[in-house]
């Protein structure tokens, strides 16, 4: 990321996931890991909503977000999805929406799946994490109020059934690459990154 990298707070009540995060994010100074609920955090500017494509925030972390910020936030998210994505926000995109909360002003609505389903053999966790980091980067390039800290739960680790170690691996890949963007793009870069992610396409269907 550029200028003044936002702090990343990885927060989740699942202890096993937090231990995997500690392994995968080791040595990164802008990362804090909290084994708990996001509602217990003192400070964060942006909460990541590990969402579905339709902004139906009635389960899991999304439900906790709505209970915390109010149902009007779901209305605003769905209005953005209709306006910007014609009613369905694809996996691999993230949109920054104002919460109306002065202390925690934004959420990043970031689908990890189209509707609730298992995504254990996909690269959707990477795609969602990357999309969220890009959305924050783009927001901070133009917004008056920058995002200085991000609270992010486990992506795909509940109904998505992604194993904690795999979710942590994909999230960490995205985060590490966001800190050091390439100066040029080549097939060598593309193939190296795909090899590191190791998922996507039809290959997993044949395994």
N, C-alpha and C positions, 0 to 999 in steps of 0.2 A: 504494500500500500504506500501511498505517498505521504508527504508532509505529515507529521503528527499522527501516527497510527493509533486508531481507537483501541482502547482496552477491550479484550474479549473475556467475558465472564462465562465460563462453561458451568451451567448449574442444572443439577438433576438429582432427584432423591434416590436413584439407583446407584448403590455403592460400587457394584462391579463396573458399571460404565465409567464412573469417576476414576477408578483405578486404571482403566484402559486409557482414559484421557491423559492421566499423569505420564503414562509411558509414551504415548504418541506425541504429546505437546511438550515433552521435556526440553528444557533449555530456552524456551521462548519467554522473554521478559514481559511481554504485554498480555500474558494469559494468566487468569486466575481460575481455579477449579473449586467449586462449592458443591458439596454433597448435601443438597437441601432443595427447598422450593424457591422459585424466583420471587415470590411474595415476601420472603424474608430478607431479600437484599436491600441494603441501605440506598445504594446509588446505581442507576443505570439509565442511559438516555434512550436506548432502543431495545425492545424485547423482540426476539425472533419467534414468530408463530410458525411452528412446523405443521403446515396446513394441508388442506385438500384444495383442489383447483376451483372450487365453487364458493369458497369463503363461508362454509357452513361450520361455524365455530361452536359446536355443541358436544364436544367430547375431548377427553385427554387434556393436554396442555392448553389447547384452544379454549376449552370451557373454563379453565382456571383463569385465562387471560380475560375472558368476557366477564367472569365474576368479579375480577379485580378492577377492570376499567369501565365496565358497563356495556349493556347490549347495544347501545348506540354505535359502539366501535365496529361491531359486526355489520351494521347497516352501512357505515362508511366504507368498510372493506368491500362489501358487495357492490356498492355504487362504483368504486374504482374498477372492479373486475368487469362490470358491465360496460363502463366507459372506455377502458383501455384495452380490454381483452375480449370484448363482444360476449361476455358472460361466462367465460371459462379461462382461467389463468393457467398456462402450461407449467408443468414441472420444468425447472431450469430457469424460472423467472422469479423475481422478488420485487415487491412494491413497498415503498415506505409510506405509511399512513399515520397521520397525526392522531394521538389518543385523546387529546383534550385534558391530559394530566400534566400539570406544570412541571412536576418533578421528573416524570418519565414520559417525555413528549411523543415518542414514536414507537410503532411496531414495524417490523419487516415481515409482511405477509408472504410466506415462502413455501409453496406447495412441495411436499415430498412425494405426493401421490395424487392421482386424479380423483379417486374416491378411496375410502379406507380399504386397503388391500395389503397383502404381503409383497414386500419389495426386496426380500432378502438377497436375491441374486443379481440385483441391478446396480447401476452406478448413480441411482437417484439421490443418495445422501451427498455424494460429491457434487452433483449438479445443483442441488439445493443450497449447499454451503457456499459454493462458488457464486451462485446468483445473488445470495444475500450480501456477500462481501463486495461484489461489484455494485449492487444497489446502494450500499452505504458509501462506497467510494464516490459514486456519481452524485449522490446527495451532498456530500461534503465539498464537492467542487463548486456547487452553485448555491446552496442554501445559506441563509443568514445564521440559522442556529445549527451548528455542526453536531454530529453524533460523535461523542468522545468515549462512550462505553456501550458495549453491546452485551446483553444477557442472552445466552443461547442454550436451549435444552438439547438433549439427545435427539438427533434427527433419525426418524425411521425406526426407532428402537421400541416402540409400543406396538400398535397394531401392524406396523410395517414389518415386524419380526426380524429386523436386521440385528445380527449378533453385536454385542457391545464392542468387541475388539474390531469388528469390521466397520461399524459406524465411526468409531474413534479414528481409525486409519483413514477413511475417506474424508472426514472432516479436517483432519490434520494436514492431509495432502493439499486440500484447497487453501487452507489458511497459510501454509508455508509458501505456496506459490504466489499467493496474493501479496506477500511481503517483498517479493523479488521478481517483478514482472520483467519479461525479456525485452531487450532492446530491438531485436529483430525476430521475425517469425519464419520458420522453415519447416520442411517435412521432418527433419531430424528432431526438432522440438516436439512436433505433434506426435510422432511415433513414440518418443521417449515418455511423454505424458500419458499417452494411452496405455503404454506398457506398464506404467506405474499404477494407474487406476485399475487396469486389468479386468474391467467389466464393461457392459454395454453391448448393443447390437444383439444378434441372434446367437452369439457363441455360447451364452449360458443355457440356452434351450437345448443344446446338444450335449450338455454335460450330465 
